[in-house]
Amino acid sequence: MVASATPFVIQTQDIAKEYVMGTEHIHALRSVSIDIRRGEYVAFMGPSGSGKSTLMNIVGCLDTPSSGRYVLNGQDVSRMSDNQLAEVRNKEIGFVFQTFNLLPRATALENVALPLIYAGLSKRERTEKALEALRSVGLADRAGHRPNELSGGQRQRVAIARALVNVPSVLLADEPTGALDSKTSYEIMGLFEALYAKGNTIIMVTHEEDIAHYAHRIVRLRDGLIETDEVNQSISKPLVASEA
């Protein structure tokens, strides 16, 4: 992680994203400015076409804005090349996806250790750090299991451990409970709450109102603009995280 004196891990200034499809110009984002402090727990919400997924892609360094400025942990990433963005992603962003994105033939330990291969760590270091990450999500005893030997909730825990293993600046969760039943969803949200309590910066993208209310700040988008950006006054009380 790059050290930075600013209290903000994410700062966007008037970022916009425009796509050209034939003769049509689509404005996915229009002048979005947002600051997110270290240790915040933020939800991006909005209907389909609101721009929340585009904002997530830019914040996660999966895409760059058409205009405006984006500073991530003290680095201006607005105009970086694809190779530079890939390096920043691996160091700064931990991704958690709706569909888990685990390698089916690899064990939980091997899945979690994967980002560390790109970081150049030795096998011993990778194993130690991956086990530590699995322990942090309550799955150290499942290290040798493959995804098809785990429940949906356990697979998402493995994915969260993989996202945490590089100690990223931001944990970015895209519809993290979308493939889970209600009980398991609450358990996973309880885990996110515990990670937030430990000081992790979490950004969650969701269309589910009850899930968004676990976050401590909710940013609502509509038509490519921020509609509201408010501290959550009615934080949900998650169930105690147990093994899903």
C-alpha positions as CSV (number, residue, x, y, z in Angstrom):
1,M,0.0,0.0,0.0
2,V,1.2,3.5,-0.8
3,A,1.4,5.7,2.2
4,S,-0.6,8.9,2.0
5,A,-1.1,11.8,4.4
6,T,-4.7,12.5,3.4
7,P,-7.5,11.0,5.5
8,F,-9.3,10.1,2.2
9,V,-8.6,6.9,0.5
10,I,-10.9,7.8,-2.5
11,Q,-11.4,11.2,-4.0
12,T,-13.2,11.8,-7.3
13,Q,-13.6,15.3,-8.8
14,D,-16.2,15.8,-11.5
15,I,-15.7,12.4,-13.0
16,A,-17.8,11.5,-16.0
17,K,-18.0,8.5,-18.2
18,E,-19.4,8.5,-21.7
19,Y,-19.9,5.6,-24.1
20,V,-20.4,5.9,-27.8
21,M,-22.7,3.2,-29.3
22,G,-23.1,3.9,-33.0
23,T,-24.5,7.4,-33.3
24,E,-25.7,7.4,-29.7
25,H,-23.8,8.9,-26.8
26,I,-24.5,7.4,-23.4
27,H,-23.6,9.4,-20.3
28,A,-23.2,6.7,-17.7
29,L,-21.8,9.2,-15.2
30,R,-22.1,13.0,-15.2
31,S,-19.8,15.0,-12.9
32,V,-19.6,12.8,-9.8
33,S,-17.5,14.1,-6.9
34,I,-17.2,11.9,-3.8
35,D,-14.7,11.6,-1.0
36,I,-14.4,8.4,1.1
37,R,-12.3,8.4,4.3
38,R,-10.2,5.6,5.5
39,G,-12.2,3.2,7.6
40,E,-15.6,4.2,6.2
41,Y,-18.3,1.7,5.2
42,V,-20.2,3.0,2.2
43,A,-23.0,1.6,0.0
44,F,-23.6,2.7,-3.6
45,M,-27.2,2.3,-4.4
46,G,-29.4,3.0,-7.4
47,P,-31.8,1.5,-10.0
48,S,-30.5,-0.2,-13.2
49,G,-28.9,2.5,-15.4
50,S,-28.2,4.8,-12.5
51,G,-24.4,4.7,-12.9
52,K,-23.6,2.7,-9.7
53,S,-21.8,-0.1,-11.6
54,T,-19.9,2.4,-13.7
55,L,-18.8,4.2,-10.6
56,M,-17.8,0.9,-9.0
57,N,-15.7,0.0,-12.1
58,I,-13.9,3.4,-12.0
59,V,-13.3,3.3,-8.2
60,G,-12.1,-0.3,-8.6
61,C,-9.6,0.7,-11.4
62,L,-11.4,-1.6,-13.8
63,D,-12.1,1.5,-16.0
64,T,-11.0,5.1,-16.3
65,P,-13.2,8.2,-16.4
66,S,-13.8,10.1,-19.7
67,S,-13.2,13.3,-17.8
68,G,-12.5,14.4,-14.2
69,R,-9.9,13.3,-11.7
70,Y,-9.7,10.2,-9.5
71,V,-7.2,9.9,-6.7
72,L,-6.8,6.5,-4.9
73,N,-4.8,6.4,-1.8
74,G,-2.8,9.5,-2.9
75,Q,-2.2,8.3,-6.5
76,D,-3.9,10.0,-9.4
77,V,-5.2,7.0,-11.4
78,S,-7.4,8.9,-13.8
79,R,-5.2,8.5,-16.9
80,M,-3.2,5.4,-16.1
81,S,-2.5,2.7,-18.7
82,D,-4.2,-0.7,-18.4
83,N,-0.9,-2.2,-17.1
84,Q,-0.6,0.5,-14.5
85,L,-4.2,0.0,-13.4
86,A,-3.7,-3.7,-13.1
87,E,-0.8,-3.1,-10.7
88,V,-2.8,-0.6,-8.7
89,R,-5.8,-3.0,-8.5
90,N,-3.6,-5.9,-7.2
91,K,-2.1,-3.7,-4.4
92,E,-5.0,-1.4,-3.5
93,I,-8.3,-3.1,-4.2
94,G,-9.8,-6.3,-2.7
95,F,-12.8,-7.5,-4.8
96,V,-15.7,-9.5,-3.7
97,F,-18.1,-10.6,-6.4
98,Q,-21.7,-11.9,-6.4
99,T,-20.6,-15.1,-8.1
100,F,-17.5,-15.7,-5.9
101,N,-15.2,-16.1,-9.0
102,L,-13.2,-19.0,-7.4
103,L,-11.1,-21.5,-9.3
104,P,-13.1,-24.7,-9.2
105,R,-10.2,-27.1,-9.1
106,A,-8.1,-25.2,-6.5
107,T,-8.5,-25.5,-2.8
108,A,-9.7,-22.7,-0.6
109,L,-6.1,-22.0,0.4
110,E,-4.9,-21.9,-3.2
111,N,-7.7,-19.6,-4.2
112,V,-6.9,-17.2,-1.4
113,A,-3.2,-17.3,-2.1
114,L,-3.6,-16.5,-5.8
115,P,-3.2,-12.7,-5.6
116,L,0.1,-13.2,-3.7
117,I,1.6,-15.1,-6.6
118,Y,1.3,-11.8,-8.6
119,A,2.8,-10.0,-5.7
120,G,5.9,-12.1,-5.9
121,L,5.8,-13.8,-2.5
122,S,7.4,-17.1,-1.8
123,K,5.2,-20.3,-1.4
124,R,5.8,-20.3,2.3
125,E,4.8,-16.7,2.7
126,R,1.8,-17.2,0.5
127,T,0.6,-20.2,2.6
128,E,1.1,-18.3,5.9
129,K,-0.8,-15.2,4.7
130,A,-3.6,-17.2,3.0
131,L,-4.1,-19.3,6.2
132,E,-4.2,-16.1,8.2
133,A,-6.9,-14.6,5.8
134,L,-8.9,-17.8,6.0
135,R,-8.7,-17.7,9.8
136,S,-10.0,-14.1,9.8
137,V,-13.2,-15.3,8.1
138,G,-13.6,-18.4,10.2
139,L,-12.6,-20.9,7.6
140,A,-9.1,-22.1,8.5
141,D,-10.4,-25.6,8.9
142,R,-11.7,-25.7,5.3
143,A,-8.3,-24.7,3.8
144,G,-8.0,-28.0,1.9
145,H,-11.6,-28.0,0.5
146,R,-12.5,-27.2,-3.1
147,P,-15.4,-24.8,-3.9
148,N,-17.8,-27.7,-4.7
149,E,-17.2,-29.0,-1.2
150,L,-18.3,-25.7,0.4
151,S,-21.6,-24.1,0.9
152,G,-22.5,-20.8,-0.8
153,G,-21.7,-18.9,2.4
154,Q,-18.4,-20.6,2.8
155,R,-17.5,-19.9,-0.8
156,Q,-18.2,-16.2,-0.3
157,R,-16.1,-16.3,2.9
158,V,-13.2,-17.7,0.8
159,A,-13.7,-14.9,-1.7
160,I,-13.6,-12.3,1.1
161,A,-10.4,-13.9,2.5
162,R,-8.9,-13.7,-1.0
163,A,-9.9,-10.0,-1.2
164,L,-8.3,-9.3,2.2
165,V,-5.0,-11.3,1.7
166,N,-3.1,-8.4,0.1
167,V,-4.2,-6.0,2.9
168,P,-5.8,-3.7,0.3
169,S,-6.7,0.0,0.9
170,V,-10.4,-0.7,-0.1
171,L,-12.6,-3.8,0.1
172,L,-15.0,-3.5,-2.9
173,A,-18.0,-5.7,-2.8
174,D,-20.3,-6.0,-5.8
175,E,-23.7,-7.4,-4.8
176,P,-22.0,-9.7,-2.3
177,T,-25.2,-11.4,-1.1
178,G,-26.9,-11.7,-4.5
179,A,-26.3,-15.4,-4.8
180,L,-27.1,-16.3,-1.2
181,D,-30.3,-17.0,0.8
182,S,-31.5,-14.6,3.4
183,K,-30.0,-16.3,6.5
184,T,-26.6,-16.7,4.8
185,S,-26.8,-13.1,3.6
186,Y,-27.2,-11.8,7.1
187,E,-24.2,-13.9,8.2
188,I,-22.0,-12.5,5.4
189,M,-23.1,-8.9,6.3
190,G,-22.2,-9.7,9.9
191,L,-18.7,-10.6,8.7
192,F,-18.5,-7.3,6.8
193,E,-19.5,-5.5,10.0
194,A,-16.7,-7.3,11.9
195,L,-14.2,-6.3,9.1
196,Y,-15.4,-2.7,9.3
197,A,-14.9,-2.8,13.1
198,K,-11.3,-3.8,12.5
199,G,-10.7,-0.7,10.4
200,N,-11.2,-1.9,6.9
201,T,-12.6,0.5,4.3
202,I,-15.6,-1.1,2.6
203,I,-17.5,0.0,-0.4
204,M,-20.5,-2.1,-1.3
205,V,-22.6,-1.9,-4.5
206,T,-26.2,-3.2,-4.1
207,H,-29.7,-2.7,-5.3
208,E,-31.2,-4.3,-2.1
209,E,-32.4,-1.7,0.4
210,D,-32.0,-4.0,3.5
211,I,-28.5,-4.9,2.5
212,A,-27.5,-1.3,1.9
213,H,-28.7,-0.4,5.4
214,Y,-25.8,-2.4,6.9
215,A,-23.5,0.3,5.6
216,H,-22.8,3.4,7.7
217,R,-23.2,5.8,4.7
218,I,-25.4,5.4,1.7
219,V,-24.7,7.1,-1.7
220,R,-27.7,7.0,-4.0
221,L,-27.2,7.5,-7.7
222,R,-29.7,8.3,-10.4
223,D,-29.2,9.1,-14.1
224,G,-25.4,9.3,-13.6
225,L,-25.5,11.8,-10.8
226,I,-25.4,11.5,-7.0
227,E,-28.9,12.0,-5.8
228,T,-28.2,11.8,-2.1
229,D,-25.2,11.1,0.1
230,E,-26.1,10.6,3.7
231,V,-25.0,9.0,6.9
232,N,-27.2,6.0,7.7
233,Q,-29.3,6.9,10.7
234,S,-30.9,3.4,10.9
235,I,-28.0,1.0,10.8
236,S,-29.2,-2.6,10.7
237,K,-28.1,-4.8,13.6
238,P,-26.6,-7.9,11.8
239,L,-26.9,-11.4,13.1
240,V,-23.7,-12.7,14.7
241,A,-21.5,-14.0,11.9
242,S,-21.4,-17.8,12.1
243,E,-20.2,-20.4,9.6
244,A,-22.5,-20.3,6.6
